[in-house]
Amino acid sequence: MAEIDAFFKLMHEQGASDLHLASGQQPALRLHGDIERIKYDTLTSDKLRGLLYEITSQEKIKVFEETGDVDFGYEIPGLARYRANYFMQKSGISAVFREIPSEILTAEQLGLPPVISKLADLPRGLVLVTGPTGSGKSTTLAAIVDQANRNRKDHIITVEDPIEFVHRSQNCIVNHREVGMHTQTFSSALRGALREDPDIILVGELRDLETISLAIEAASTGHLVFGTLHTSSAAKTVDRIIEVFPSTEQAQIRSTLSDGLRAIVAQTLFKRVDKKGRCAALEILVATPAVRNLIREAKTHQIPSMIQTGKQYGMQLLDDAIMQLYKKGWISPDEAYGKANNKSLFRPFLKNPPSDFTEA
């Protein structure tokens, strides 16, 4: 057993989402959204380097020492998987580990709206799950892919950096590929996937023009493609995708995206005040013919009002989802206000409203 595994066991027992190890500081856990120090000696850079290198392949050590940062996956059988990131900073080496639970929760167990489960049944098209880092995108996608794995008879390919949730083949054949280990880039893996008889493709991150272009192409040619972006709303997600392309290509991409898009789920995570834990608020856009028309005609600013009137399709605005959580007593008014798009909705609930300039 590696010496560092003791930290992972503590992390797992405490229910922490992340482990922070930094040179010159005590170790810390992120518990229910807050950083909490561990009662342990301050880590020197040499001590921490020894702890980290014990679980790191020579190949990854070489990448780290040449570039100053590296990502990879680490697993303790019977406990959990961890997404690792090492980076250099002023005081020396540091690392953050995110725990990936070995058990994949269903959409129902996560308390997600029923429309989320239906995304697993789509025959083809592009489904995007968006939100800031640490908002639970991977957990939501894992629930959708798990549902497909149990209920369909298809070939699922995931391309991630690193592999997070591991899906064991059930009714589907599932193949996991890790960027940097099994393939060079997201785009090369996606290009290869199109020749590997896939039905469902999960792309861990749509991070560049080529990957986005290939994902849209795959969705338009009969595949069901799931991907993530770091955008905060459905309308901003559409704009972000279009803006990646040169202006001369944007009209064509609008048309192709409008045909291939099926749904956008933009989520934000909140700390619960009624009990320990966190909960997600989701904005959900379903690509109805009217929504596709807005995308094609570059009228994305009208998407929020389309979501507002599309509740019969399972659509909901992020602010409405936040309001539901607030009215249930699950989240604080301050956090609801801080993460809302339309802050004026939540301003009346604040005991000490901030000055107007902070609402920009």
N, C-alpha and C positions, 0 to 999 in steps of 0.2 A: 504494500500500500504506500502510495506517495505521501510525503509529510503534509502536503497542501490539502489532501483529501479531508483532513480533520475540519478545515474551514468549510468545505462543501457540506459535510454532515451537519455542522452547526447551522449553516445557512438553511438546509432542508428542514431541520427540526424547528427552526424559528419561523419558517414560512416566508423567508426573505426572497425577493425577486432578483437581487443583484448583490455581488460581493465586490468590494473595492479594496484593492491592495496598492498602496502608494509608498514609494521610498520617502523616509523621513516622517511617516505618519503611522498611527495605529490602524489596523484593519477596520473596515466598517461594512455594515450591511444596509441595504435599502429595505426597510420594513414598512409595508403599507404606504409607500410613497415617501417616507422620511429616512434620512441617513442616520444610522445609530452606530456609535463606536463599539468595537469589541474590546473587552478587557484583555489586552495583550500588549506585549512590548512594542515600542516603535520599530518599524521595519527599516533596517539599513538597506541601501541599494544592493550590496553584495548578498545579504541574507535573502532578500526578495528574489534576486536573479536566480539563486540556487533553488528556491522553492518552485519557481516558474519553469525553469529549464528541465526539471525532473519529469515534467509531463508534456514536454514539447519535442516534436521531432526535429532532427538535425536540419531538415529542409526548411521548416518554419523558423528555426533559430537563425538560419542564414538570411532569410527574407527580412526578419526583424532587425538584425544587425546592419543590414545594408540600407534599409528604408526608414527605420525608426518606429514602425508599427506593423502589426500583423493580426489577422483574424483566423480562427480555426475552431473546430468543435472538439469537446472533450467529454467522455462518457465514463461514469462509474456504474458498472452493471448492477442492476437492482436498486439503484438510487435515482439517478437522473442524468440527463445530458446538459452540457453547459456550452454556451456560446462565449468564446474567449476573445478578448482584444487586449493586446499588449501595446504600450506606447511609451516613448521616451518623453520626459518632462524635465524641468529645471533641476529637480533634486535627484533625478535618476530614473530608473525603470518603474513603471506602474502598470496595473492590469485591472480590467473589469470583467466579471463573469456573470452572465445572465442564465438563470436556471430555466431549462426547458423541461417541463414535466413529462415523465414517461407515459402517464395516462393522458389520452386525448379526450377532452370533455366535449360533449355534444352541444349543439346550438341551444338545445333546451336547458341543459345543465348550466350553460353560461348565461341564460336568461335573455338570449337574443330574440328579436322579433321573428315570427314564423316565416316571413319572406326570405330570411337568410338561408334557411334549410332548403328552400325551393331552388336556390341558385345551383345546388349540387345536381339538380335534375335537368338543367339546360342542355340541349343537344349541341350547341355551338355558341360562339361569341366571346366577347371580352368582358370580364368582371374585374373591377379594380377595388382593392381595399386600401384606404389611405388614412393618413394621420401622422402625428409627430412620432418621433422615436419613443418606444416604450408605451405606446397607446393600446397594445394588444392586437395589432394587425395579424401577427403570425398565429395567435391563438384562434382568432376568428377564421382565418383561412384553413387552419388545421381541422376545425370542426366541419367546414364545408367539404374538404377533401375526404375526411373520414366518412362522411355520409355517402359520398359518391363511391368510395371504396367498398362500403358495405352493401350498397343497393344496386350498383351497376355492374356490368361485365365488360370492362374496358381496360385500356392501357393508360396508366397515369405516369407521367414523367415530371419530377420536380428538379428545378435548377436553383441552387441556393448558395449563399456565401456567408457562413457555413451552413451545412445541413442542420436544421433545428428539430422539428417534430419528425419522428421516424414512423412511417406508416407501414405496418406489416401487411403484405398482400392478403386480401380477403376474397371478395368476388372479383376484384380487379387485380391486374398485375401492376405493382408499383416499383418504379426504378428511381432512386435518388442519385443526383449528381451534384458534387461540390465543386464550385469554381476554385481553381488553383490546385485541386487534387485530381479530379476526374476530367476536367475540361479547363481550357485557358481563360475563357471569358463567358459572360452571360450570352452574348450574341453568337459566339461560335457554338455553344451548347444548344441554343434555340434553333440555329440553322441546321444543326445535326438532328435535332428532335423531329423536324419535319420529315426526315427520311426513316424514322424509327417507328412508324405506324402508331402514333399516339392518338388518343381520343381526348385526353385532358392534359394540359401542360400548366404547371405552376412555376412562375418566374419570380424568384425571391425579391428582386428589385428591378424596376424599369429605370435604369440610371443613365442611359445615353440614347442618342438618336437611333443608332442601329438596332439596339435591343427593343426600343419602343416600336420602331418600324416593323421589325420581324414579328413582334407580338400581335400587332394590328393585322399583319398579313396572315398569320396563323389563324386568328379569330375569323378572318374573312373567307378562309378556305376550308371551313368545316370543322375546326377544332374548338374546344372549350378551353379558354386561356384565363388563368387567374394571375394577377400581378399586384404589386404594391408600389405606392408613391408616397412621398412625404408632403402631401398637401392637406389643407385643413377643411376643404368643403368640396362638394360635387362640382360646382361651377369652376372653382380654381383648378380642379383636376383636369377638366376638359381644356381650359386655357393653357395649363402647363404642358400638356401633350402637344397641342397645336404649336405653341411657341418654340418647342425644341427644333422644329423644322424650318428650313429657309423660307422666307416670305413667298418665294415663287412656287413653293410646293404646298402652302398651307390650305389653299382652297380644295385641292385634291385630297389632302389628309382629312379635312373636315368631312368630306363626302364619305371617304372610306371608314373613318371612325364612327360616323353616324349610322352606317350600315352594320358595323360589327359590334358596337357597344351594347351590352345587355344591362349592366347595373354598375353603380358606384356606391360604395359604402365608406363614408368618412367617419372615423371614430375618435373619441377623446376619452381618456381614463380619468376617473375621479376617486378621491379618497372618501370612503364611507364614514359617516359620523355616527350612525346607529349601531355599528359593530365594526370589528377589525376586518379589513379587506378593502377591495376597490371594486368599482363598477364602471361600465362603459355607457356612454351616450352615443348613439349612432345617427348620422344623417344618411338617408337612403334615397338614392335616385334610381328609378326603374326606367329603362330606355323605351318609352312608349313612342308611337309614331310622332306625336306632337313634340316630344323631347328631341327626337332625332332631327326633326325639322329645324328646331332652334339651333342645334349644333351645326347643321349644314349651312344655315343662314347667318352664322356668326352672331347669334343673339343669346350668348351664354348668360348675360346679365339677367335674363328672364327665367333662368332655371329655378331660382328659389321660389318664385311664385308658382311655377309649374309643380314643384314638389308640394307646395302648400295645398294645391287643389287635387293632388294625386293620391290621396290617402286610401282610396279604394284599391289601388295597386300595391299598397304596402309602403308607399313613400312617406318620409317624415323629415322635417327640418331638424338640424342639430339643436337649435334653441328649444324646440318643442320637446325633444327627448330630454334635454337638460331640465326643463320645467317639470316634466314627469318625475324625474329623480328627486328634484327639490321638494315637490309636493308629497312624495312618499316619505320624506324625512330622512333620505339616504345621504344627501350631500349638503354642505353648508352653503348659505347664500353668498359668502365671499368667493368660494371656489366656483359656484355657478356663474357669478358675475365675471370672474376673471377669465373663464374659458368660453363664454358665450360670444356669438358673433354680434348680436344686437344687445348690447349691454344695458340699454335703457329698459328692457323687459325686467331685469333683475335688480336695477338700482333701488326701487322702492323697498326691497327686502333688506337692504344693508343698514346696519346700525350707524356706521360712519362712512357715508358715501365719499369717494375720492373726488378731487377737483376735476372739472370737465376735461382738461387736456389729457388725462390718463385714459380717456375712453377712445382716443383716436386709434 
